[in-house]
Amino acid sequence: MKNKMIIKNQQGYTLVEVMIAVAIFAVGIMAIFSMQIAATRGNATARETTEALSIAQDTMESLLALQINHANINDRNGDGAAGLFAPTRVQVLAGGNALLPDGGANQPDFARRVRPDGIREYYVYWNVNNIGVNSREICVIVAWNSSGLMRSMKRVQLRYIRI
């Protein structure tokens, strides 16, 4: 006769319990992974917006430093207040990844392309409304093609009245 040991209080996990625990762990890891992706996308958007606002602010400051009769702060196309916000969001989206022309009807007074990091392009537009002989209303608009899976044109604007 063989000696058999009988253990009354066996402890451990069954295969089903282990598989359920692994499944719960996997769902948790997937949730953390998706949150990390969303945070990375949010950081990229914030960086681009900050860069665009910095470009807009630099442009506005350089325009405000000019003499009141300088060509860069005069209404070039004569559209006054009506054209102050050109290009509109619709025009920027329609233009896509290209600098829109300047100086014509329904167009910005001035346009230029900026590459602060040598990679990403920002499109800087500004419009002037001659309020009087010594007053100007200036609107600086910066547009760019956002990065990420859903690429789309973004736009920020600054407006200032110089008296």
RAVEN-V447390 format. One record per residue. N is the residue number from 1. RES is the residue in one small letter. PSI is psi in whole degrees, -180 to 180 (none if undefined). OMEGA is omega in whole degrees, -180 to 180 (999 if undefined). D_LAST is the distance of its C-alpha to the last C-alpha in Angstrom with 1 decimal. Layout:
<<N	RES	PSI	OMEGA	D_LAST> <N	RES	PSI	OMEGA	D_LAST>>
This chain:
<<1	m	136	-179	109.9> <2	k	148	175	106.4> <3	n	123	177	104.4> <4	k	132	176	101.3> <5	m	131	177	98.6> <6	i	120	178	96.9> <7	i	119	-177	93.5> <8	k	-39	-177	92.8> <9	n	75	177	89.1> <10	q	134	179	87.5> <11	q	149	-179	83.8> <12	g	-179	-177	81.2> <13	y	146	176	79.1> <14	t	166	180	80.2> <15	l	-37	179	78.7> <16	v	-42	179	77.0> <17	e	-41	179	75.3> <18	v	-42	-180	74.0> <19	m	-38	177	72.7> <20	i	-42	179	70.9> <21	a	-42	179	69.3> <22	v	-39	179	68.2> <23	a	-43	178	66.7> <24	i	-42	178	64.7> <25	f	-42	-180	63.5> <26	a	-41	178	62.5> <27	v	-42	178	60.4> <28	g	-42	179	58.6> <29	i	-40	179	57.9> <30	m	-40	178	56.6> <31	a	-43	178	54.2> <32	i	-40	179	52.9> <33	f	-44	180	52.6> <34	s	-34	176	50.5> <35	m	-38	179	48.2> <36	q	-41	178	47.8> <37	i	-44	179	46.9> <38	a	-40	179	44.3> <39	a	-39	178	42.8> <40	t	-43	178	42.6> <41	r	-42	178	40.8> <42	g	-40	178	38.3> <43	n	-39	179	37.7> <44	a	-43	178	37.2> <45	t	-42	179	34.6> <46	a	-40	179	32.8> <47	r	-45	180	32.8> <48	e	-43	-180	31.5> <49	t	-41	178	28.7> <50	t	-43	178	27.7> <51	e	-44	-180	27.8> <52	a	-42	178	25.6> <53	l	-35	177	23.0> <54	s	-43	177	23.2> <55	i	-43	179	22.8> <56	a	-44	-180	19.7> <57	q	-44	178	18.1> <58	d	-43	179	19.2> <59	t	-46	-180	17.9> <60	m	-44	-180	14.4> <61	e	-39	178	14.4> <62	s	-34	177	15.7> <63	l	-39	180	13.2> <64	l	-22	179	10.3> <65	a	-13	-179	12.6> <66	l	158	174	12.8> <67	q	151	-175	11.9> <68	i	-24	-179	9.4> <69	n	11	179	12.7> <70	h	145	-177	14.6> <71	a	-30	-177	16.8> <72	n	-10	176	16.1> <73	i	45	172	12.5> <74	n	149	-179	13.7> <75	d	99	-173	15.5> <76	r	-38	-177	18.9> <77	n	2	173	21.1> <78	g	17	-178	19.5> <79	d	-5	175	19.7> <80	g	-139	-177	16.2> <81	a	-28	-178	15.8> <82	a	-32	-178	19.6> <83	g	13	-174	19.7> <84	l	-32	-175	16.8> <85	f	21	177	19.5> <86	a	137	1	22.1> <87	p	144	177	24.4> <88	t	172	178	25.5> <89	r	-39	180	28.0> <90	v	-42	179	30.8> <91	q	-40	179	29.8> <92	v	-45	179	29.6> <93	l	-41	-180	33.1> <94	a	-35	180	34.5> <95	g	-25	179	33.3> <96	g	-141	-175	35.1> <97	n	58	180	35.2> <98	a	149	176	33.6> <99	l	126	180	30.2> <100	l	149	-179	29.1> <101	p	157	-179	28.4> <102	d	163	173	25.0> <103	g	-14	-178	23.7> <104	g	-179	178	26.0> <105	a	140	-179	25.9> <106	n	26	178	25.4> <107	q	163	178	24.6> <108	p	156	177	21.6> <109	d	-38	-177	19.7> <110	f	149	179	20.8> <111	a	144	174	23.5> <112	r	159	-180	25.4> <113	r	137	-180	28.2> <114	v	137	174	28.1> <115	r	85	-176	31.3> <116	p	-33	-179	30.5> <117	d	4	-179	34.2> <118	g	-3	-178	35.8> <119	i	-64	-176	37.1> <120	r	137	179	34.6> <121	e	134	172	32.2> <122	y	141	180	28.7> <123	y	119	-175	26.9> <124	v	125	178	23.2> <125	y	144	170	21.2> <126	w	147	-178	17.6> <127	n	150	-178	16.1> <128	v	137	172	13.0> <129	n	114	178	12.1> <130	n	102	-179	10.6> <131	i	-39	179	9.0> <132	g	-167	-179	9.0> <133	v	-41	-176	9.7> <134	n	23	-180	6.4> <135	s	140	179	4.6> <136	r	140	170	6.7> <137	e	123	-175	8.6> <138	i	134	177	11.0> <139	c	120	178	14.4> <140	v	128	-179	16.9> <141	i	131	176	20.5> <142	v	127	179	23.5> <143	a	150	178	27.0> <144	w	159	178	30.4> <145	n	114	-175	34.0> <146	s	154	180	35.1> <147	s	175	177	38.4> <148	g	-175	-177	41.4> <149	l	-42	-180	44.0> <150	m	79	-179	41.7> <151	r	133	177	39.4> <152	s	160	179	36.4> <153	m	134	177	32.9> <154	k	163	-175	30.2> <155	r	136	172	26.4> <156	v	157	180	23.4> <157	q	149	174	19.7> <158	l	144	-179	16.4> <159	r	139	-178	13.2> <160	y	143	174	9.6> <161	i	119	179	6.3> <162	r	121	-179	3.8> <163	i	none	999	0.0>>
